Amino acid sequence: MSKYSLANTTKEERAERFAQAEAINSLGAKQVASEDQVLFQRHIDGELEIEEVTQM
């Protein structure tokens, strides 16, 4: 089981990790697509494991 799995993280931890990733992206990478933001929000909400998000 991944340390980033839903069972091992809280909603707040998942939201913070996504916010950190967005901050890093803002330093020069392209903005996260709206479709991807929806998938990441589903992960934050506990609907999808991060592995499922990255496979979509």
MOPAC internal coordinates of N, CA, C and O (Angstrom, degrees):
PM7 1SCF
backbone

  N    0.0000 0     0.00 0     0.00 0    0    0    0
  C    1.4543 1     0.00 0     0.00 0    1    0    0
  C    1.5290 1   108.74 1     0.00 0    2    1    0
  O    1.2310 1   121.11 1   -47.82 1    3    2    1
  N    1.2985 1   115.49 1   132.18 1    3    2    1
  C    1.4585 1   122.12 1  -178.03 1    5    3    2
  C    1.5293 1   111.42 1   -71.01 1    6    5    3
  O    1.2310 1   121.48 1   -32.61 1    7    6    5
  N    1.3319 1   114.78 1   147.39 1    7    6    5
  C    1.4689 1   117.65 1   176.22 1    9    7    6
  C    1.5273 1   111.03 1   -67.11 1   10    9    7
  O    1.2310 1   120.32 1   166.51 1   11   10    9
  N    1.3434 1   116.99 1   -13.49 1   11   10    9
  C    1.4623 1   121.54 1   178.71 1   13   11   10
  C    1.5275 1   112.28 1   -99.91 1   14   13   11
  O    1.2310 1   120.11 1  -171.80 1   15   14   13
  N    1.3305 1   117.40 1     8.20 1   15   14   13
  C    1.4651 1   120.44 1  -178.72 1   17   15   14
  C    1.5277 1   110.09 1   -68.02 1   18   17   15
  O    1.2310 1   121.30 1   -17.92 1   19   18   17
  N    1.3088 1   115.12 1   162.08 1   19   18   17
  C    1.4588 1   120.37 1   179.66 1   21   19   18
  C    1.5288 1   111.11 1   -60.05 1   22   21   19
  O    1.2310 1   120.87 1   143.22 1   23   22   21
  N    1.3332 1   115.94 1   -36.78 1   23   22   21
  C    1.4664 1   120.16 1  -179.03 1   25   23   22
  C    1.5261 1   112.47 1   -67.03 1   26   25   23
  O    1.2310 1   120.34 1   154.83 1   27   26   25
  N    1.3282 1   116.95 1   -25.17 1   27   26   25
  C    1.4681 1   120.87 1  -175.66 1   29   27   26
  C    1.5202 1   113.77 1  -103.47 1   30   29   27
  O    1.2310 1   119.63 1  -176.46 1   31   30   29
  N    1.3162 1   118.31 1     3.54 1   31   30   29
  C    1.4624 1   120.88 1  -178.44 1   33   31   30
  C    1.5247 1   110.57 1  -135.49 1   34   33   31
  O    1.2310 1   121.48 1   -25.09 1   35   34   33
  N    1.3154 1   114.77 1   154.91 1   35   34   33
  C    1.4663 1   120.21 1   173.88 1   37   35   34
  C    1.5274 1   108.96 1   -95.37 1   38   37   35
  O    1.2310 1   121.00 1   -14.84 1   39   38   37
  N    1.2958 1   115.70 1   165.16 1   39   38   37
  C    1.4673 1   119.92 1   176.76 1   41   39   38
  C    1.5225 1   110.05 1   -58.75 1   42   41   39
  O    1.2310 1   120.24 1   140.36 1   43   42   41
  N    1.3111 1   117.15 1   -39.64 1   43   42   41
  C    1.4624 1   121.28 1  -179.82 1   45   43   42
  C    1.5274 1   111.24 1   -64.71 1   46   45   43
  O    1.2310 1   120.28 1   139.21 1   47   46   45
  N    1.3223 1   117.06 1   -40.79 1   47   46   45
  C    1.4681 1   120.30 1   178.25 1   49   47   46
  C    1.5267 1   110.95 1   -64.71 1   50   49   47
  O    1.2310 1   120.44 1   138.62 1   51   50   49
  N    1.3326 1   116.77 1   -41.38 1   51   50   49
  C    1.4704 1   119.75 1   179.23 1   53   51   50
  C    1.5236 1   110.66 1   -65.58 1   54   53   51
  O    1.2310 1   120.11 1   139.49 1   55   54   53
  N    1.3167 1   117.39 1   -40.51 1   55   54   53
  C    1.4680 1   121.18 1   178.56 1   57   55   54
  C    1.5273 1   110.78 1   -64.78 1   58   57   55
  O    1.2310 1   120.16 1   138.77 1   59   58   57
  N    1.3144 1   117.31 1   -41.23 1   59   58   57
  C    1.4691 1   121.52 1   179.28 1   61   59   58
  C    1.5231 1   110.83 1   -65.33 1   62   61   59
  O    1.2310 1   120.42 1   138.05 1   63   62   61
  N    1.3265 1   116.81 1   -41.95 1   63   62   61
  C    1.4663 1   120.41 1   179.25 1   65   63   62
  C    1.5344 1   110.28 1   -62.82 1   66   65   63
  O    1.2310 1   119.96 1   139.64 1   67   66   65
  N    1.3386 1   117.69 1   -40.36 1   67   66   65
  C    1.4598 1   120.68 1   177.84 1   69   67   66
  C    1.5302 1   110.41 1   -66.89 1   70   69   67
  O    1.2310 1   119.91 1   139.14 1   71   70   69
  N    1.3255 1   117.77 1   -40.86 1   71   70   69
  C    1.4642 1   121.07 1   178.28 1   73   71   70
  C    1.5287 1   110.76 1   -62.09 1   74   73   71
  O    1.2310 1   120.19 1   140.44 1   75   74   73
  N    1.3115 1   117.25 1   -39.56 1   75   74   73
  C    1.4662 1   120.63 1   177.30 1   77   75   74
  C    1.5301 1   111.04 1   -65.19 1   78   77   75
  O    1.2310 1   120.32 1   138.82 1   79   78   77
  N    1.3132 1   116.99 1   -41.18 1   79   78   77
  C    1.4601 1   120.51 1   178.68 1   81   79   78
  C    1.5255 1   110.93 1   -64.00 1   82   81   79
  O    1.2310 1   120.14 1   138.74 1   83   82   81
  N    1.3301 1   117.35 1   -41.26 1   83   82   81
  C    1.4655 1   120.56 1   176.78 1   85   83   82
  C    1.5208 1   111.12 1   -62.89 1   86   85   83
  O    1.2310 1   120.18 1   140.38 1   87   86   85
  N    1.3282 1   117.25 1   -39.62 1   87   86   85
  C    1.4657 1   121.17 1   179.57 1   89   87   86
  C    1.5270 1   110.45 1   -63.35 1   90   89   87
  O    1.2310 1   120.58 1   136.93 1   91   90   89
  N    1.3144 1   116.50 1   -43.07 1   91   90   89
  C    1.4632 1   120.10 1   177.99 1   93   91   90
  C    1.5258 1   109.61 1   -63.69 1   94   93   91
  O    1.2310 1   120.30 1   136.91 1   95   94   93
  N    1.3214 1   117.03 1   -43.09 1   95   94   93
  C    1.4673 1   121.27 1   178.55 1   97   95   94
  C    1.5255 1   111.65 1   -59.40 1   98   97   95
  O    1.2310 1   120.22 1   145.37 1   99   98   97
  N    1.3105 1   117.19 1   -34.63 1   99   98   97
  C    1.4663 1   120.62 1  -176.65 1  101   99   98
  C    1.5314 1   112.29 1   -67.14 1  102  101   99
  O    1.2310 1   120.40 1   168.08 1  103  102  101
  N    1.3142 1   116.84 1   -11.92 1  103  102  101
  C    1.4612 1   120.48 1  -179.48 1  105  103  102
  C    1.5244 1   113.18 1   -80.38 1  106  105  103
  O    1.2310 1   120.24 1   179.81 1  107  106  105
  N    1.3183 1   117.15 1    -0.19 1  107  106  105
  C    1.4520 1   117.21 1   177.22 1  109  107  106
  C    1.5107 1   115.91 1   158.33 1  110  109  107
  O    1.2310 1   119.86 1   166.48 1  111  110  109
  N    1.3012 1   117.87 1   -13.52 1  111  110  109
  C    1.4580 1   120.20 1   178.63 1  113  111  110
  C    1.5246 1   109.57 1   -85.92 1  114  113  111
  O    1.2310 1   121.07 1   -13.90 1  115  114  113
  N    1.3152 1   115.57 1   166.10 1  115  114  113
  C    1.4635 1   118.20 1   178.24 1  117  115  114
  C    1.5242 1   109.59 1   -70.45 1  118  117  115
  O    1.2310 1   120.90 1   -25.24 1  119  118  117
  N    1.3144 1   115.89 1   154.76 1  119  118  117
  C    1.4544 1   122.21 1  -178.54 1  121  119  118
  C    1.5246 1   110.10 1   -66.19 1  122  121  119
  O    1.2310 1   120.40 1   -32.31 1  123  122  121
  N    1.3217 1   116.85 1   147.69 1  123  122  121
  C    1.4604 1   122.08 1   178.23 1  125  123  122
  C    1.5287 1   108.03 1   -64.53 1  126  125  123
  O    1.2310 1   120.79 1   -50.45 1  127  126  125
  N    1.3220 1   116.09 1   129.55 1  127  126  125
  C    1.4679 1   121.51 1  -179.90 1  129  127  126
  C    1.5222 1   110.32 1   -62.75 1  130  129  127
  O    1.2310 1   120.55 1   -31.28 1  131  130  129
  N    1.3167 1   116.56 1   148.72 1  131  130  129
  C    1.4674 1   120.91 1  -177.83 1  133  131  130
  C    1.5285 1   111.50 1   -60.19 1  134  133  131
  O    1.2310 1   120.02 1   144.84 1  135  134  133
  N    1.3493 1   117.56 1   -35.16 1  135  134  133
  C    1.4664 1   120.14 1   178.13 1  137  135  134
  C    1.5277 1   110.30 1   -63.62 1  138  137  135
  O    1.2310 1   120.92 1   140.90 1  139  138  137
  N    1.3266 1   115.85 1   -39.10 1  139  138  137
  C    1.4593 1   120.50 1   179.37 1  141  139  138
  C    1.5234 1   110.73 1   -70.39 1  142  141  139
  O    1.2310 1   120.16 1   143.86 1  143  142  141
  N    1.3144 1   117.29 1   -36.14 1  143  142  141
  C    1.4629 1   120.45 1   177.58 1  145  143  142
  C    1.5240 1   110.52 1   -60.75 1  146  145  143
  O    1.2310 1   120.76 1   141.33 1  147  146  145
  N    1.3438 1   116.16 1   -38.67 1  147  146  145
  C    1.4695 1   120.85 1   178.18 1  149  147  146
  C    1.5304 1   109.82 1   -62.74 1  150  149  147
  O    1.2310 1   120.42 1   136.11 1  151  150  149
  N    1.3358 1   116.80 1   -43.89 1  151  150  149
  C    1.4590 1   120.30 1   179.41 1  153  151  150
  C    1.5262 1   111.25 1   -64.54 1  154  153  151
  O    1.2310 1   120.36 1   136.44 1  155  154  153
  N    1.3228 1   116.92 1   -43.56 1  155  154  153
  C    1.4655 1   119.78 1   178.81 1  157  155  154
  C    1.5206 1   111.09 1   -64.63 1  158  157  155
  O    1.2310 1   120.08 1   144.14 1  159  158  157
  N    1.3275 1   117.45 1   -35.86 1  159  158  157
  C    1.4687 1   119.88 1   177.24 1  161  159  158
  C    1.5258 1   109.97 1   -64.78 1  162  161  159
  O    1.2310 1   120.23 1   142.17 1  163  162  161
  N    1.3134 1   117.17 1   -37.83 1  163  162  161
  C    1.4755 1   120.18 1   176.21 1  165  163  162
  C    1.5268 1   110.68 1   -62.81 1  166  165  163
  O    1.2310 1   120.33 1   144.61 1  167  166  165
  N    1.3367 1   116.98 1   -35.39 1  167  166  165
  C    1.4688 1   119.86 1   175.30 1  169  167  166
  C    1.5294 1   109.82 1   -67.49 1  170  169  167
  O    1.2310 1   120.51 1   133.20 1  171  170  169
  N    1.3123 1   116.62 1   -46.80 1  171  170  169
  C    1.4711 1   120.61 1   179.06 1  173  171  170
  C    1.5288 1   110.43 1   -57.26 1  174  173  171
  O    1.2310 1   120.76 1   139.92 1  175  174  173
  N    1.3285 1   116.16 1   -40.08 1  175  174  173
  C    1.4674 1   121.11 1  -178.89 1  177  175  174
  C    1.5248 1   113.19 1   -75.91 1  178  177  175
  O    1.2310 1   120.21 1   174.21 1  179  178  177
  N    1.3319 1   117.20 1    -5.79 1  179  178  177
  C    1.4562 1   120.63 1   177.09 1  181  179  178
  C    1.5163 1   114.31 1    89.05 1  182  181  179
  O    1.2310 1   119.83 1  -164.91 1  183  182  181
  N    1.3220 1   117.93 1    15.09 1  183  182  181
  C    1.4644 1   121.59 1  -178.82 1  185  183  182
  C    1.5269 1   112.96 1   -88.97 1  186  185  183
  O    1.2310 1   119.75 1   150.37 1  187  186  185
  N    1.3253 1   118.09 1   -29.63 1  187  186  185
  C    1.4535 1   122.59 1  -177.31 1  189  187  186
  C    1.5241 1   110.20 1  -132.52 1  190  189  187
  O    1.2310 1   120.93 1   -39.19 1  191  190  189
  N    1.3302 1   115.83 1   140.81 1  191  190  189
  C    1.4600 1   120.22 1   171.29 1  193  191  190
  C    1.5258 1   107.77 1   -72.30 1  194  193  191
  O    1.2310 1   119.99 1   -25.26 1  195  194  193
  N    1.3185 1   117.62 1   154.74 1  195  194  193
  C    1.4656 1   121.02 1  -179.28 1  197  195  194
  C    1.5286 1   110.82 1   -60.65 1  198  197  195
  O    1.2310 1   119.89 1   146.99 1  199  198  197
  N    1.3214 1   117.81 1   -33.01 1  199  198  197
  C    1.4600 1   120.93 1   177.56 1  201  199  198
  C    1.5287 1   111.02 1   -62.47 1  202  201  199
  O    1.2310 1   120.61 1   142.67 1  203  202  201
  N    1.3300 1   116.43 1   -37.33 1  203  202  201
  C    1.4666 1   120.48 1   178.18 1  205  203  202
  C    1.5272 1   110.58 1   -66.86 1  206  205  203
  O    1.2310 1   120.67 1   141.06 1  207  206  205
  N    1.3131 1   116.32 1   -38.94 1  207  206  205
  C    1.4652 1   120.63 1   179.79 1  209  207  206
  C    1.5214 1   110.42 1   -63.99 1  210  209  207
  O    1.2310 1   120.57 1   134.84 1  211  210  209
  N    1.3149 1   116.51 1   -45.16 1  211  210  209
  C    1.4650 1   119.61 1  -175.94 1  213  211  210
  C    1.5200 1   112.54 1   -72.74 1  214  213  211
  O    1.2310 1   119.94 1   162.29 1  215  214  213
  N    1.3297 1   117.71 1   -17.71 1  215  214  213
  C    1.4538 1   120.90 1   178.44 1  217  215  214
  C    1.5217 1   112.50 1   -87.97 1  218  217  215
  O    1.2310 1   119.76 1   167.02 1  219  218  217
  N    1.3026 1   118.06 1   -12.98 1  219  218  217
  C    1.4714 1   120.78 1  -176.14 1  221  219  218
  C    1.5053 1   111.38 1   -83.68 1  222  221  219
  O    1.2310 1   120.10 1   180.00 1  223  222  221

